Amino acid sequence: MSKDSAIDKPKTLPEYLGPIWDETVSQVREKIGAAGLEALCLQIHRMRDAQGRIAKDGAIVLDGKGNAGPHPAVAIEKAAQAEIRSWLKDFGGGRSR
């Protein structure tokens, strides 16, 4: 167990989620557990990845037939945000709660 958190970072945590874990661990209650925090970190990563793709390509893109429509990443971003809100509703607030 680290001195900064009662939730240990799993050795199996993908490297790309490590910085998000470090950023998030103090913002959630301990009862989320390591697996729950890993799932939350994955959703944050997914949301940020989708946001990056939207920023690069625009929210409206052309499909294979040349028709304009929403970037597929918009749906991914929206789903990830819903998951994040759900996790934080249940487990947000840091260790003091």
Biopython code that builds the backbone (N, CA, C, O; Angstrom):
import numpy as np
from Bio.PDB.StructureBuilder import StructureBuilder

atoms = [
    (1, "MET", "N", (0.844, -1.178, 0.000)),
    (1, "MET", "CA", (0.000, 0.000, 0.000)),
    (1, "MET", "C", (0.885, 1.236, 0.000)),
    (1, "MET", "O", (1.848, 1.315, 0.763)),
    (2, "SER", "N", (0.566, 2.190, -0.842)),
    (2, "SER", "CA", (1.375, 3.408, -0.896)),
    (2, "SER", "C", (1.007, 4.315, 0.269)),
    (2, "SER", "O", (-0.072, 4.191, 0.848)),
    (3, "LYS", "N", (1.899, 5.215, 0.601)),
    (3, "LYS", "CA", (1.629, 6.139, 1.703)),
    (3, "LYS", "C", (0.582, 7.180, 1.327)),
    (3, "LYS", "O", (-0.044, 7.767, 2.210)),
    (4, "ASP", "N", (0.380, 7.421, 0.035)),
    (4, "ASP", "CA", (-0.559, 8.442, -0.419)),
    (4, "ASP", "C", (-1.965, 7.920, -0.620)),
    (4, "ASP", "O", (-2.907, 8.710, -0.677)),
    (5, "SER", "N", (-2.132, 6.618, -0.728)),
    (5, "SER", "CA", (-3.441, 6.070, -1.040)),
    (5, "SER", "C", (-3.619, 4.720, -0.378)),
    (5, "SER", "O", (-2.667, 3.953, -0.229)),
    (6, "ALA", "N", (-4.848, 4.439, 0.016)),
    (6, "ALA", "CA", (-5.168, 3.128, 0.566)),
    (6, "ALA", "C", (-5.460, 2.133, -0.550)),
    (6, "ALA", "O", (-5.665, 0.948, -0.285)),
    (7, "ILE", "N", (-5.481, 2.596, -1.784)),
    (7, "ILE", "CA", (-5.729, 1.711, -2.922)),
    (7, "ILE", "C", (-4.415, 1.532, -3.663)),
    (7, "ILE", "O", (-3.881, 2.477, -4.245)),
    (8, "ASP", "N", (-3.908, 0.322, -3.635)),
    (8, "ASP", "CA", (-2.656, 0.038, -4.331)),
    (8, "ASP", "C", (-2.878, -0.051, -5.831)),
    (8, "ASP", "O", (-3.876, -0.599, -6.298)),
    (9, "LYS", "N", (-1.933, 0.497, -6.570)),
    (9, "LYS", "CA", (-1.965, 0.398, -8.022)),
    (9, "LYS", "C", (-1.620, -1.051, -8.391)),
    (9, "LYS", "O", (-0.559, -1.544, -8.009)),
    (10, "PRO", "N", (-2.499, -1.736, -9.126)),
    (10, "PRO", "CA", (-2.211, -3.127, -9.488)),
    (10, "PRO", "C", (-0.990, -3.230, -10.399)),
    (10, "PRO", "O", (-0.762, -2.376, -11.256)),
    (11, "LYS", "N", (-0.221, -4.277, -10.200)),
    (11, "LYS", "CA", (0.938, -4.517, -11.064)),
    (11, "LYS", "C", (0.500, -4.794, -12.497)),
    (11, "LYS", "O", (1.281, -4.614, -13.432)),
    (12, "THR", "N", (-0.725, -5.222, -12.673)),
    (12, "THR", "CA", (-1.249, -5.549, -14.001)),
    (12, "THR", "C", (-1.883, -4.341, -14.702)),
    (12, "THR", "O", (-2.362, -4.460, -15.830)),
    (13, "LEU", "N", (-1.887, -3.184, -14.038)),
    (13, "LEU", "CA", (-2.480, -1.988, -14.642)),
    (13, "LEU", "C", (-1.714, -1.630, -15.908)),
    (13, "LEU", "O", (-0.492, -1.493, -15.865)),
    (14, "PRO", "N", (-2.409, -1.476, -17.037)),
    (14, "PRO", "CA", (-1.701, -1.074, -18.258)),
    (14, "PRO", "C", (-0.944, 0.236, -18.042)),
    (14, "PRO", "O", (-1.440, 1.157, -17.393)),
    (15, "GLU", "N", (0.247, 0.297, -18.590)),
    (15, "GLU", "CA", (1.121, 1.463, -18.401)),
    (15, "GLU", "C", (0.431, 2.768, -18.797)),
    (15, "GLU", "O", (0.613, 3.791, -18.137)),
    (16, "TYR", "N", (-0.355, 2.737, -19.868)),
    (16, "TYR", "CA", (-0.995, 3.970, -20.337)),
    (16, "TYR", "C", (-2.050, 4.495, -19.357)),
    (16, "TYR", "O", (-2.447, 5.656, -19.448)),
    (17, "LEU", "N", (-2.509, 3.655, -18.421)),
    (17, "LEU", "CA", (-3.482, 4.110, -17.431)),
    (17, "LEU", "C", (-2.822, 4.634, -16.151)),
    (17, "LEU", "O", (-3.490, 5.241, -15.314)),
    (18, "GLY", "N", (-1.516, 4.401, -15.999)),
    (18, "GLY", "CA", (-0.818, 4.826, -14.788)),
    (18, "GLY", "C", (-0.971, 6.298, -14.453)),
    (18, "GLY", "O", (-1.305, 6.626, -13.314)),
    (19, "PRO", "N", (-0.739, 7.203, -15.403)),
    (19, "PRO", "CA", (-0.888, 8.627, -15.082)),
    (19, "PRO", "C", (-2.322, 9.005, -14.691)),
    (19, "PRO", "O", (-2.529, 9.869, -13.839)),
    (20, "ILE", "N", (-3.298, 8.360, -15.312)),
    (20, "ILE", "CA", (-4.693, 8.651, -14.958)),
    (20, "ILE", "C", (-4.983, 8.127, -13.555)),
    (20, "ILE", "O", (-5.673, 8.787, -12.779)),
    (21, "TRP", "N", (-4.461, 6.942, -13.223)),
    (21, "TRP", "CA", (-4.600, 6.401, -11.864)),
    (21, "TRP", "C", (-4.051, 7.412, -10.853)),
    (21, "TRP", "O", (-4.721, 7.758, -9.880)),
    (22, "ASP", "N", (-2.837, 7.872, -11.096)),
    (22, "ASP", "CA", (-2.189, 8.798, -10.165)),
    (22, "ASP", "C", (-2.997, 10.083, -9.997)),
    (22, "ASP", "O", (-3.060, 10.648, -8.905)),
    (23, "GLU", "N", (-3.600, 10.528, -11.064)),
    (23, "GLU", "CA", (-4.405, 11.754, -11.053)),
    (23, "GLU", "C", (-5.730, 11.549, -10.325)),
    (23, "GLU", "O", (-6.257, 12.480, -9.716)),
    (24, "THR", "N", (-6.267, 10.337, -10.387)),
    (24, "THR", "CA", (-7.631, 10.057, -9.937)),
    (24, "THR", "C", (-7.724, 9.456, -8.541)),
    (24, "THR", "O", (-8.722, 9.662, -7.851)),
    (25, "VAL", "N", (-6.713, 8.722, -8.113)),
    (25, "VAL", "CA", (-6.821, 7.922, -6.891)),
    (25, "VAL", "C", (-7.208, 8.741, -5.662)),
    (25, "VAL", "O", (-7.940, 8.241, -4.809)),
    (26, "SER", "N", (-6.749, 9.958, -5.549)),
    (26, "SER", "CA", (-7.081, 10.768, -4.374)),
    (26, "SER", "C", (-8.466, 11.396, -4.467)),
    (26, "SER", "O", (-8.928, 12.023, -3.513)),
    (27, "GLN", "N", (-9.127, 11.235, -5.600)),
    (27, "GLN", "CA", (-10.429, 11.859, -5.811)),
    (27, "GLN", "C", (-11.592, 10.892, -5.635)),
    (27, "GLN", "O", (-12.747, 11.268, -5.833)),
    (28, "VAL", "N", (-11.296, 9.647, -5.263)),
    (28, "VAL", "CA", (-12.352, 8.645, -5.099)),
    (28, "VAL", "C", (-12.268, 8.018, -3.716)),
    (28, "VAL", "O", (-11.223, 8.048, -3.065)),
    (29, "ARG", "N", (-13.375, 7.456, -3.285)),
    (29, "ARG", "CA", (-13.407, 6.775, -1.989)),
    (29, "ARG", "C", (-12.781, 5.397, -2.112)),
    (29, "ARG", "O", (-12.847, 4.769, -3.168)),
    (30, "GLU", "N", (-12.180, 4.935, -1.039)),
    (30, "GLU", "CA", (-11.457, 3.668, -1.028)),
    (30, "GLU", "C", (-12.330, 2.482, -1.415)),
    (30, "GLU", "O", (-11.830, 1.514, -1.988)),
    (31, "LYS", "N", (-13.624, 2.538, -1.115)),
    (31, "LYS", "CA", (-14.465, 1.375, -1.391)),
    (31, "LYS", "C", (-14.643, 1.104, -2.886)),
    (31, "LYS", "O", (-15.211, 0.077, -3.258)),
    (32, "ILE", "N", (-14.168, 2.008, -3.749)),
    (32, "ILE", "CA", (-14.200, 1.726, -5.185)),
    (32, "ILE", "C", (-13.336, 0.505, -5.497)),
    (32, "ILE", "O", (-13.634, -0.249, -6.424)),
    (33, "GLY", "N", (-12.277, 0.313, -4.729)),
    (33, "GLY", "CA", (-11.372, -0.810, -4.926)),
    (33, "GLY", "C", (-10.489, -0.629, -6.160)),
    (33, "GLY", "O", (-10.723, 0.249, -6.990)),
    (34, "ALA", "N", (-9.484, -1.470, -6.256)),
    (34, "ALA", "CA", (-8.524, -1.369, -7.362)),
    (34, "ALA", "C", (-9.174, -1.658, -8.706)),
    (34, "ALA", "O", (-8.912, -0.958, -9.684)),
    (35, "ALA", "N", (-10.018, -2.679, -8.766)),
    (35, "ALA", "CA", (-10.653, -3.027, -10.045)),
    (35, "ALA", "C", (-11.608, -1.922, -10.496)),
    (35, "ALA", "O", (-11.661, -1.592, -11.681)),
    (36, "GLY", "N", (-12.351, -1.359, -9.565)),
    (36, "GLY", "CA", (-13.259, -0.267, -9.906)),
    (36, "GLY", "C", (-12.511, 0.967, -10.374)),
    (36, "GLY", "O", (-12.917, 1.627, -11.330)),
    (37, "LEU", "N", (-11.410, 1.276, -9.691)),
    (37, "LEU", "CA", (-10.618, 2.441, -10.090)),
    (37, "LEU", "C", (-9.975, 2.214, -11.450)),
    (37, "LEU", "O", (-9.873, 3.142, -12.252)),
    (38, "GLU", "N", (-9.542, 0.983, -11.714)),
    (38, "GLU", "CA", (-8.986, 0.687, -13.037)),
    (38, "GLU", "C", (-10.054, 0.884, -14.118)),
    (38, "GLU", "O", (-9.767, 1.433, -15.182)),
    (39, "ALA", "N", (-11.281, 0.439, -13.846)),
    (39, "ALA", "CA", (-12.373, 0.626, -14.816)),
    (39, "ALA", "C", (-12.661, 2.110, -15.032)),
    (39, "ALA", "O", (-12.889, 2.543, -16.161)),
    (40, "LEU", "N", (-12.650, 2.883, -13.956)),
    (40, "LEU", "CA", (-12.858, 4.324, -14.073)),
    (40, "LEU", "C", (-11.743, 4.963, -14.895)),
    (40, "LEU", "O", (-12.006, 5.796, -15.762)),
    (41, "CYS", "N", (-10.497, 4.572, -14.624)),
    (41, "CYS", "CA", (-9.363, 5.110, -15.379)),
    (41, "CYS", "C", (-9.490, 4.781, -16.866)),
    (41, "CYS", "O", (-9.186, 5.613, -17.720)),
    (42, "LEU", "N", (-9.936, 3.570, -17.167)),
    (42, "LEU", "CA", (-10.115, 3.187, -18.568)),
    (42, "LEU", "C", (-11.151, 4.079, -19.242)),
    (42, "LEU", "O", (-10.959, 4.486, -20.387)),
    (43, "GLN", "N", (-12.241, 4.387, -18.553)),
    (43, "GLN", "CA", (-13.266, 5.260, -19.130)),
    (43, "GLN", "C", (-12.737, 6.678, -19.328)),
    (43, "GLN", "O", (-13.062, 7.330, -20.321)),
    (44, "ILE", "N", (-11.929, 7.155, -18.394)),
    (44, "ILE", "CA", (-11.330, 8.481, -18.549)),
    (44, "ILE", "C", (-10.394, 8.483, -19.762)),
    (44, "ILE", "O", (-10.404, 9.420, -20.562)),
    (45, "HIS", "N", (-9.597, 7.437, -19.888)),
    (45, "HIS", "CA", (-8.710, 7.322, -21.052)),
    (45, "HIS", "C", (-9.524, 7.291, -22.346)),
    (45, "HIS", "O", (-9.194, 7.981, -23.310)),
    (46, "ARG", "N", (-10.575, 6.496, -22.360)),
    (46, "ARG", "CA", (-11.424, 6.372, -23.551)),
    (46, "ARG", "C", (-12.039, 7.718, -23.916)),
    (46, "ARG", "O", (-12.084, 8.089, -25.089)),
    (47, "MET", "N", (-12.515, 8.454, -22.902)),
    (47, "MET", "CA", (-13.111, 9.767, -23.155)),
    (47, "MET", "C", (-12.078, 10.718, -23.742)),
    (47, "MET", "O", (-12.353, 11.412, -24.720)),
    (48, "ARG", "N", (-10.891, 10.750, -23.146)),
    (48, "ARG", "CA", (-9.843, 11.662, -23.618)),
    (48, "ARG", "C", (-9.366, 11.289, -25.018)),
    (48, "ARG", "O", (-9.083, 12.169, -25.831)),
    (49, "ASP", "N", (-9.277, 10.012, -25.300)),
    (49, "ASP", "CA", (-8.893, 9.569, -26.639)),
    (49, "ASP", "C", (-9.935, 10.026, -27.659)),
    (49, "ASP", "O", (-9.589, 10.538, -28.723)),
    (50, "ALA", "N", (-11.209, 9.836, -27.326)),
    (50, "ALA", "CA", (-12.278, 10.273, -28.228)),
    (50, "ALA", "C", (-12.233, 11.790, -28.418)),
    (50, "ALA", "O", (-12.393, 12.281, -29.535)),
    (51, "GLN", "N", (-12.017, 12.521, -27.346)),
    (51, "GLN", "CA", (-11.937, 13.979, -27.447)),
    (51, "GLN", "C", (-10.781, 14.411, -28.345)),
    (51, "GLN", "O", (-10.908, 15.368, -29.109)),
    (52, "GLY", "N", (-9.668, 13.712, -28.251)),
    (52, "GLY", "CA", (-8.522, 14.020, -29.104)),
    (52, "GLY", "C", (-8.828, 13.785, -30.572)),
    (52, "GLY", "O", (-8.437, 14.575, -31.432)),
    (53, "ARG", "N", (-9.528, 12.696, -30.852)),
    (53, "ARG", "CA", (-9.892, 12.400, -32.245)),
    (53, "ARG", "C", (-10.875, 13.435, -32.789)),
    (53, "ARG", "O", (-10.782, 13.844, -33.946)),
    (54, "ILE", "N", (-11.815, 13.852, -31.943)),
    (54, "ILE", "CA", (-12.778, 14.871, -32.361)),
    (54, "ILE", "C", (-12.064, 16.202, -32.590)),
    (54, "ILE", "O", (-12.356, 16.906, -33.557)),
    (55, "ALA", "N", (-11.145, 16.541, -31.716)),
    (55, "ALA", "CA", (-10.390, 17.789, -31.879)),
    (55, "ALA", "C", (-9.591, 17.774, -33.176)),
    (55, "ALA", "O", (-9.483, 18.791, -33.861)),
    (56, "LYS", "N", (-9.032, 16.614, -33.508)),
    (56, "LYS", "CA", (-8.213, 16.489, -34.722)),
    (56, "LYS", "C", (-9.072, 16.506, -35.988)),
    (56, "LYS", "O", (-8.758, 17.204, -36.952)),
    (57, "ASP", "N", (-10.153, 15.733, -35.974)),
    (57, "ASP", "CA", (-10.953, 15.519, -37.190)),
    (57, "ASP", "C", (-12.174, 16.416, -37.300)),
    (57, "ASP", "O", (-12.707, 16.600, -38.394)),
    (58, "GLY", "N", (-12.626, 16.980, -36.178)),
    (58, "GLY", "CA", (-13.866, 17.744, -36.142)),
    (58, "GLY", "C", (-15.024, 16.855, -35.704)),
    (58, "GLY", "O", (-14.969, 15.633, -35.840)),
    (59, "ALA", "N", (-16.055, 17.471, -35.188)),
    (59, "ALA", "CA", (-17.218, 16.723, -34.699)),
    (59, "ALA", "C", (-18.072, 16.182, -35.836)),
    (59, "ALA", "O", (-18.813, 15.215, -35.661)),
    (60, "ILE", "N", (-17.962, 16.808, -36.994)),
    (60, "ILE", "CA", (-18.700, 16.363, -38.174)),
    (60, "ILE", "C", (-17.673, 15.850, -39.187)),
    (60, "ILE", "O", (-16.714, 16.545, -39.522)),
    (61, "VAL", "N", (-17.889, 14.626, -39.667)),
    (61, "VAL", "CA", (-16.975, 14.013, -40.636)),
    (61, "VAL", "C", (-17.786, 13.445, -41.790)),
    (61, "VAL", "O", (-19.005, 13.296, -41.699)),
    (62, "LEU", "N", (-17.099, 13.133, -42.864)),
    (62, "LEU", "CA", (-17.760, 12.533, -44.023)),
    (62, "LEU", "C", (-17.672, 11.020, -43.921)),
    (62, "LEU", "O", (-16.635, 10.470, -43.551)),
    (63, "ASP", "N", (-18.775, 10.350, -44.254)),
    (63, "ASP", "CA", (-18.756, 8.894, -44.261)),
    (63, "ASP", "C", (-18.204, 8.399, -45.600)),
    (63, "ASP", "O", (-17.768, 9.202, -46.425)),
    (64, "GLY", "N", (-18.220, 7.119, -45.811)),
    (64, "GLY", "CA", (-17.678, 6.518, -47.024)),
    (64, "GLY", "C", (-18.374, 6.968, -48.296)),
    (64, "GLY", "O", (-17.810, 6.853, -49.384)),
    (65, "LYS", "N", (-19.590, 7.478, -48.172)),
    (65, "LYS", "CA", (-20.344, 7.948, -49.335)),
    (65, "LYS", "C", (-20.272, 9.464, -49.496)),
    (65, "LYS", "O", (-20.911, 10.040, -50.376)),
    (66, "GLY", "N", (-19.478, 10.101, -48.625)),
    (66, "GLY", "CA", (-19.331, 11.552, -48.723)),
    (66, "GLY", "C", (-20.398, 12.335, -47.987)),
    (66, "GLY", "O", (-20.478, 13.555, -48.137)),
    (67, "ASN", "N", (-21.218, 11.664, -47.196)),
    (67, "ASN", "CA", (-22.269, 12.336, -46.433)),
    (67, "ASN", "C", (-21.719, 12.789, -45.076)),
    (67, "ASN", "O", (-20.995, 12.054, -44.405)),
    (68, "ALA", "N", (-22.074, 13.998, -44.698)),
    (68, "ALA", "CA", (-21.645, 14.531, -43.408)),
    (68, "ALA", "C", (-22.459, 13.913, -42.282)),
    (68, "ALA", "O", (-23.664, 13.694, -42.406)),
    (69, "GLY", "N", (-21.776, 13.640, -41.193)),
    (69, "GLY", "CA", (-22.439, 13.091, -40.013)),
    (69, "GLY", "C", (-21.540, 13.224, -38.803)),
    (69, "GLY", "O", (-20.386, 13.637, -38.920)),
    (70, "PRO", "N", (-22.066, 12.873, -37.643)),
    (70, "PRO", "CA", (-21.253, 13.006, -36.435)),
    (70, "PRO", "C", (-20.065, 12.047, -36.450)),
    (70, "PRO", "O", (-20.172, 10.913, -36.916)),
    (71, "HIS", "N", (-18.958, 12.511, -35.943)),
    (71, "HIS", "CA", (-17.764, 11.677, -35.809)),
    (71, "HIS", "C", (-18.135, 10.479, -34.925)),
    (71, "HIS", "O", (-18.806, 10.671, -33.911)),
    (72, "PRO", "N", (-17.731, 9.269, -35.266)),
    (72, "PRO", "CA", (-18.036, 8.110, -34.419)),
    (72, "PRO", "C", (-17.506, 8.264, -32.989)),
    (72, "PRO", "O", (-18.051, 7.671, -32.058)),
    (73, "ALA", "N", (-16.462, 9.046, -32.819)),
    (73, "ALA", "CA", (-15.901, 9.244, -31.481)),
    (73, "ALA", "C", (-16.830, 10.027, -30.567)),
    (73, "ALA", "O", (-16.680, 9.974, -29.346)),
    (74, "VAL", "N", (-17.797, 10.760, -31.142)),
    (74, "VAL", "CA", (-18.751, 11.501, -30.320)),
    (74, "VAL", "C", (-19.555, 10.522, -29.462)),
    (74, "VAL", "O", (-19.772, 10.779, -28.278)),
    (75, "ALA", "N", (-19.992, 9.419, -30.033)),
    (75, "ALA", "CA", (-20.748, 8.410, -29.277)),
    (75, "ALA", "C", (-19.870, 7.747, -28.215)),
    (75, "ALA", "O", (-20.335, 7.465, -27.111)),
    (76, "ILE", "N", (-18.623, 7.502, -28.545)),
    (76, "ILE", "CA", (-17.690, 6.899, -27.586)),
    (76, "ILE", "C", (-17.463, 7.852, -26.421)),
    (76, "ILE", "O", (-17.471, 7.441, -25.261)),
    (77, "GLU", "N", (-17.260, 9.125, -26.736)),
    (77, "GLU", "CA", (-17.065, 10.142, -25.693)),
    (77, "GLU", "C", (-18.286, 10.210, -24.780)),
    (77, "GLU", "O", (-18.153, 10.232, -23.556)),
    (78, "LYS", "N", (-19.465, 10.243, -25.375)),
    (78, "LYS", "CA", (-20.706, 10.350, -24.604)),
    (78, "LYS", "C", (-20.892, 9.144, -23.686)),
    (78, "LYS", "O", (-21.273, 9.303, -22.526)),
    (79, "ALA", "N", (-20.627, 7.942, -24.195)),
    (79, "ALA", "CA", (-20.767, 6.730, -23.383)),
    (79, "ALA", "C", (-19.756, 6.723, -22.232)),
    (79, "ALA", "O", (-20.096, 6.360, -21.106)),
    (80, "ALA", "N", (-18.528, 7.121, -22.515)),
    (80, "ALA", "CA", (-17.498, 7.156, -21.474)),
    (80, "ALA", "C", (-17.862, 8.183, -20.401)),
    (80, "ALA", "O", (-17.683, 7.926, -19.211)),
    (81, "GLN", "N", (-18.366, 9.334, -20.816)),
    (81, "GLN", "CA", (-18.758, 10.356, -19.843)),
    (81, "GLN", "C", (-19.878, 9.848, -18.935)),
    (81, "GLN", "O", (-19.878, 10.127, -17.736)),
    (82, "ALA", "N", (-20.827, 9.106, -19.498)),
    (82, "ALA", "CA", (-21.914, 8.537, -18.691)),
    (82, "ALA", "C", (-21.359, 7.549, -17.662)),
    (82, "ALA", "O", (-21.788, 7.542, -16.508)),
    (83, "GLU", "N", (-20.412, 6.724, -18.081)),
    (83, "GLU", "CA", (-19.780, 5.778, -17.154)),
    (83, "GLU", "C", (-19.026, 6.515, -16.051)),
    (83, "GLU", "O", (-19.123, 6.154, -14.878)),
    (84, "ILE", "N", (-18.284, 7.538, -16.427)),
    (84, "ILE", "CA", (-17.516, 8.313, -15.451)),
    (84, "ILE", "C", (-18.454, 8.943, -14.429)),
    (84, "ILE", "O", (-18.209, 8.870, -13.225)),
    (85, "ARG", "N", (-19.521, 9.557, -14.910)),
    (85, "ARG", "CA", (-20.491, 10.169, -13.986)),
    (85, "ARG", "C", (-21.064, 9.133, -13.027)),
    (85, "ARG", "O", (-21.231, 9.408, -11.839)),
    (86, "SER", "N", (-21.362, 7.954, -13.536)),
    (86, "SER", "CA", (-21.920, 6.896, -12.699)),
    (86, "SER", "C", (-20.934, 6.464, -11.615)),
    (86, "SER", "O", (-21.297, 6.342, -10.445)),
    (87, "TRP", "N", (-19.670, 6.231, -12.023)),
    (87, "TRP", "CA", (-18.649, 5.838, -11.047)),
    (87, "TRP", "C", (-18.463, 6.931, -10.005)),
    (87, "TRP", "O", (-18.391, 6.638, -8.812)),
    (88, "LEU", "N", (-18.384, 8.186, -10.438)),
    (88, "LEU", "CA", (-18.128, 9.269, -9.496)),
    (88, "LEU", "C", (-19.328, 9.544, -8.598)),
    (88, "LEU", "O", (-19.164, 9.980, -7.458)),
    (89, "LYS", "N", (-20.527, 9.294, -9.103)),
    (89, "LYS", "CA", (-21.716, 9.440, -8.263)),
    (89, "LYS", "C", (-21.626, 8.485, -7.076)),
    (89, "LYS", "O", (-21.965, 8.851, -5.950)),
    (90, "ASP", "N", (-21.172, 7.269, -7.329)),
    (90, "ASP", "CA", (-21.091, 6.260, -6.280)),
    (90, "ASP", "C", (-19.818, 6.331, -5.443)),
    (90, "ASP", "O", (-19.830, 6.010, -4.255)),
    (91, "PHE", "N", (-18.718, 6.754, -6.070)),
    (91, "PHE", "CA", (-17.422, 6.635, -5.394)),
    (91, "PHE", "C", (-16.594, 7.913, -5.366)),
    (91, "PHE", "O", (-15.474, 7.900, -4.854)),
    (92, "GLY", "N", (-17.101, 8.995, -5.891)),
    (92, "GLY", "CA", (-16.342, 10.242, -5.892)),
    (92, "GLY", "C", (-16.281, 10.874, -4.518)),
    (92, "GLY", "O", (-17.058, 10.525, -3.629)),
    (93, "GLY", "N", (-15.369, 11.791, -4.349)),
    (93, "GLY", "CA", (-15.310, 12.538, -3.106)),
    (93, "GLY", "C", (-14.057, 12.367, -2.301)),
    (93, "GLY", "O", (-13.902, 13.013, -1.264)),
    (94, "GLY", "N", (-13.166, 11.529, -2.736)),
    (94, "GLY", "CA", (-11.894, 11.369, -2.030)),
    (94, "GLY", "C", (-12.010, 10.528, -0.787)),
    (94, "GLY", "O", (-13.080, 10.024, -0.448)),
    (95, "ARG", "N", (-10.895, 10.388, -0.119)),
    (95, "ARG", "CA", (-10.799, 9.478, 1.027)),
    (95, "ARG", "C", (-11.519, 9.997, 2.268)),
    (95, "ARG", "O", (-11.792, 9.213, 3.177)),
    (96, "SER", "N", (-11.830, 11.262, 2.336)),
    (96, "SER", "CA", (-12.446, 11.794, 3.546)),
    (96, "SER", "C", (-13.902, 11.380, 3.691)),
    (96, "SER", "O", (-14.478, 11.530, 4.769)),
    (97, "ARG", "N", (-14.502, 10.867, 2.642)),
    (97, "ARG", "CA", (-15.915, 10.473, 2.695)),
    (97, "ARG", "C", (-16.059, 9.023, 3.010)),
    (97, "ARG", "O", (-17.179, 8.518, 3.095)),
]
sb = StructureBuilder()
sb.init_structure("model")
sb.init_model(0)
sb.init_chain("A")
sb.init_seg("    ")
for serial, (resi, resn, name, xyz) in enumerate(atoms, 1):
    if name == "N":
        sb.init_residue(resn, " ", resi, " ")
    sb.init_atom(name, np.array(xyz, "f"), 0.0, 1.0, " ", f" {name:<3s}", serial, name[0])
structure = sb.get_structure()
